[in-house]
Amino acid sequence: MHLQPSCFTSFTQAIDAYALPQRFTFPFYYEPHPLCVIAAEELQQHLETQQDWQHNFGLTGELTGAIGKMFGVLLVQNPQGEVGYLSAFSGKLAEQNHWPRFVPPVFDMLAKDNFFHAENLQINQINEQLFAVENHPDIPRLCAELVTKQTQAETQLAAHRQLMIDGRQSRKAQRNQLAIHLAANPTDETLRENAALEAKLSQESINDKNQLKEIKRYWDQHINAINQALSQLTDKRDALRQERKQLSASLQQKLFEQYRFLNIRGAEKSLNGIFKGTVELTPPAGSGECAAPKLLHYAFKHGLKPLAIAEFWWGAPPKSEIRQHKQFYPACLRKCQPILGHMLEGLDIDENPLLINPAEGKNVAIIYQDDAMAIVNKPAEFLSVPGKEIEDSVYARMRHTFPHATGPLIVHRLDMSTSGLMVIALTKDAHKQLQKQFIQRTVTKRYVALLDGIPAQVTDQQTTGHIALPLRGDLDDRPRQLVCHGFGKAAETHWELSQLDKTVRQTRMYLSPKTGRTHQLRVHCAHTEGLNTPIVGDDLYGKRGQRLHLHADLLCLEHPVSREPMRFQVDPEF
């Protein structure tokens, strides 16, 4: 019997009937190898029966404080040729980094003997001081008093300036009257009266100015006193904030340097070194704590050959993201792609399917054409416009089909995975008029979607509804979208039941988007606050299939030249 690393897990069932993978998994888009599926099922059984720790995944209905988590399995082979698997969780589990059966973190910041505790304690002490200063009762009191004094000063100064204006006008009128009197009576006595009055008026002007200075001095003295008292508190607050910022940045850099990742060649790189050449420059928070880097690092460190990898979600979904319990998901792009780019060097990996032209062998059917526009039926898995790696698209095909067309051609887009109707403008003027209709939302667009289940909203009494969930891009995992009530853009969808099949538990829906956000219909169907039922074949928000069962079947608009209403409809091929 061979001595295995402590986290190496042997399969509990015979696996001889399964062929081993020829190449390692492309981790950002994959179909799990059957042995990874078996390993995941065994790990899930362990999660359901283990007694070592307690963690609220939200599976019992208690959603307060519930935190679902990504788990990963790595199919490995030891030097003796025995096949087994490793298991890992993302981040911490039950507030700990180490649990039986799971690989350890690449760097354990919770270990008692490392620098993290001492330096983090110092930051926490600053946080306590900062909390006391920021919540000092004198700050709001002094701020309120400052506003009051500033308002009183402005009011009194404005009133005195108005008095000065009135005084200047009065003195001007008196001087005019005296000039008239002097012109009518040019005597020595009149001259003396004139000189006396001028001296009096000049003194009044001087008095007004001196009084204005005195008012300013009075209020400046009071306001400065408040500012000084306030500065004693805010200067301390700002100094603590700056100290905390510097200590945090220093600690973060030390941590990033401690996270050092191996690859199969034995080369080691820190997070700092990995992200130095990326757009990010600095590793995002949580980098290196995902399951995939943990698994690969452990395998390389213990001489195990990685064969395939798979990651699945366990627990209730987060509020913003769409995650299905037990569903497999690819590694995230923002944090994991740079790390895995280093770690997978030297491994024979599956081809990136995203670099393969999905439109090859497919045709774009033109269902209507005149001198101003064309209506086409875009196949599924077909780009609307050229991508970063793939040129072939509806735009490229239309540019070839209509070489003499002017303008941008594309008026609106469909997601690559969505099939259905698109309008193509063949002239600049037509493009301008058609685009105006889309901007003003006078175009009628309807989609047909086949949902993987029966939404709870659908009843015998309710067959229509409205979804309003704001969306924004997932910065850590583009092109996925998040529901974000704080910063998302408004997104609205009307739904109507088309057909219900209780036998196979699928629902055919008509979806009419009021807005046109990226992946709007897919998210609104899959999210728990929407229909909570993903579209069949949705590889981002549901279960991967032959195709995404979403089709733009109806398009109604005005002709860009004749202004006649036009209606086009093409049924989906599902």
Secondary structure as UniProt FT lines:
FT   TURN            6..7
FT   STRAND          9..10
FT   TURN            16..17
FT   TURN            27..28
FT   HELIX           34..49
FT   TURN            59..60
FT   TURN            64..65
FT   STRAND          69..77
FT   TURN            79..80
FT   STRAND          83..89
FT   TURN            94..95
FT   TURN            100..101
FT   TURN            109..110
FT   TURN            112..113
FT   HELIX           115..134
FT   HELIX           138..184
FT   HELIX           188..258
FT   STRAND          260..262
FT   TURN            264..265
FT   STRAND          268..270
FT   HELIX           271..276
FT   TURN            285..288
FT   HELIX           291..301
FT   TURN            302..303
FT   STRAND          305..314
FT   TURN            325..326
FT   STRAND          328..329
FT   TURN            334..335
FT   HELIX           336..343
FT   TURN            344..346
FT   HELIX           353..355
FT   TURN            358..361
FT   STRAND          365..369
FT   STRAND          373..378
FT   HELIX           394..401
FT   TURN            403..404
FT   TURN            416..417
FT   STRAND          419..425
FT   HELIX           428..439
FT   TURN            440..441
FT   STRAND          444..451
FT   TURN            456..457
FT   STRAND          464..468
FT   STRAND          471..473
FT   TURN            475..476
FT   TURN            478..479
FT   STRAND          481..483
FT   TURN            485..487
FT   STRAND          492..501
FT   TURN            502..505
FT   STRAND          506..513
FT   TURN            518..519
FT   HELIX           520..526
FT   TURN            528..531
FT   TURN            539..541
FT   STRAND          550..558
FT   TURN            560..562
FT   STRAND          565..569
//
